[in-house]
């Protein structure tokens, strides 16, 4: 579990602003258990950090500290912030991905970023802080997952891995473009072999 509790370049919870926000959220949660704390932090990232494409916001962010500073990020970047805030509180947190249809009915496809937290009574449990909007209602309700997007179309997938660090294709997409619309035109994807 050590890798899912560690700070890194993109999940930089040792950054003073991220550490301070993690402490503030813990204090304001009034949490009596781990689930209540996770829910509180999840709601902060889901509801207070704006999804870059939904709100047409720049700059493009990747590091958790930049997402917090600018208050915006794509789903991938929001998952980096959520991982940082949870790891800062000693909660093992990883990164997960879905491969989804961009239009909802086949090609082209892109990755969607979300998180998994390790709950001793349930194992890895996925949560999706991309931000709710009409037709998207993600929540924290263990043991039942309530993710932003169901896997429906042909070639869509819930990728089964839980990663401690962002996939290189994600980092490349978030570091190669200056504006939200450039990222939107070049959403990252992976090739499926099965």
N, C-alpha and C positions, 0 to 999 in steps of 0.2 A: 504493500500500500504506500510505501514511501514516495514513489513517483507521483502518486495522486494527491500528495500533501505538500509537494515542493513548489517553490517559486521558480520562475524561469523568465526568459526574455519577454514572452507574450503574456504569461500569467504572472505578472510582476506584483504580487501582493506585498513585497517588501518596500515598494514605492510608498513614500510617506502618505500621499493622498489616499491610496487604496487601503493602507493599514488603518488610517484614521476613519475612513468610511466603514470599514469592517467593524471597528470598535463601536462607532455610532449606531450602526444597525443592530449590533448585539445588545447595546444598552437600551435602545428604543423598542426592541422586540418584546420585552417583558416575557421572554420565552421560558417556559417551565420544562421544556424537553427539546431534543434535537429537531424533531419534526417541525415544531413551531418556529424555531430559528431558521431552518431551511426555507419554510414557507415565506417568512418575512423577507429574507434576503432575495428569494426568487421573485416575489412581488415587486420589490424595489427595482430590480433589473428589468423585469417584464414591463412594468408600468411607468417607470420614471426615466428610463433610457430609451430614447426614440429610435425606431428602426429607420436607418438612413434612407431607404427607398420609399417607405411609406410617407415620410415627412419631407423628402427631397432635400436632405441635409448633407452638408460637407463640414469638415473634411472626412476623408475615408480613414477610419481608425482600425487598428489591429491589436495593439497592446492594451491590456486591461486599464492601465493608467490613462491612456489617451481616450478610451471610451468614456471613462468617468469624467475626465477633464472637459470633454466636448459634449457629453450627454447624448451621444449618438453612436450608432454602429450597425452594421449588417448583422444578421443572426450569428455569424461566425464570431465577430468581435464581441457581441453581447455575451456569447457563451464563454469567451475568455475572461470577461469581467466577472460573470457569475462564478466561474471556477476559482478565480482569485479571491473573491470575497468569502466563499465557502471554505477554501483551503486555509485562509487566514484564521478561520475559526475552528480549524482542526477537523474539518469534514472532508473525507476523501471524495474528490470530484474529478471526473474525466470529461473528455469531449467525445461526442458521437456525431454521426452524420446519417442523413437520409439522401438517397438519390431520387429526385422528384422531377416530374415533367414541368417545364417552365410554363406551358400553356394549359396544363391539366389534361391533355389528350394525346400524349405521345411526344416524340422528339420536337424540339431539343430538350435535353435534361440538364439539371444542375444539382450541386450538392446543397443541402440545407444543414446548418450547424445547430446542435443542441448539446445538452449535458447529460451525464449520469452521475448520481450520487450513490455512495455505498451505504445502504441501510442494513445494519446487522441482521434484522429480522426478515429482510426481503432480498438481500443481495443488491446488485446494480439496478437502479431505478432511474429511468430517463425522465428528464424535465426539459421543457422548451420555453425559454424566456424571450423568444423573438418579438413578442408584443402582440396583444390581441387586437382584433379589428372585426368588422362584420364577416362572419364565416370562419373566423379563427378564434378558438377559445381554449387556450392551454392553461393547465392548472396543476397544482401539487396535491394529489389525492392517493397516496400509497394505500394499498399495493396496486391500484389501478392507474395506468398511465393515461394522461389526458394531454396529448401532444397537439401541436398546431396543425399538422397535416397528416392525414391518413395516407398510406401507400395504396394506390388504386390502379394507376395506369400500367400498361405493359412496360417492362424494364424499369419501373420504379422499385426501390429496395430500401428496407431498413438495414443499413450496414451494421453487422453485429459487433464490431470491435468497439472497445472503450479505449480511447487514446489518452495518454498523459499530456501530449503536446499537439498543437494544430498540425494537420497534414500540410506538407510543403505546398501543394497546389492552392491551399487556402491562403497561406502567407503570401505567395506570389500574387494572387488576385488582389489582395488588400494592400500590397506594397507597390504594385505596378501602375496604379491609376490614381489620379488626383481628385476625381469627382465621383459622387454616388452614381451618376448616370453612366459613366465609363465602366464602372464595376457592373452595373446592371446589364450592360451590353456584352460583358465578358465574364459571366458567372462561371465559377469553377465546376468541373465535372471530372469523373473518373470513368475509366473503361471497365465494364463488367465482363468477366470471362466465363460465367456460368449462367 
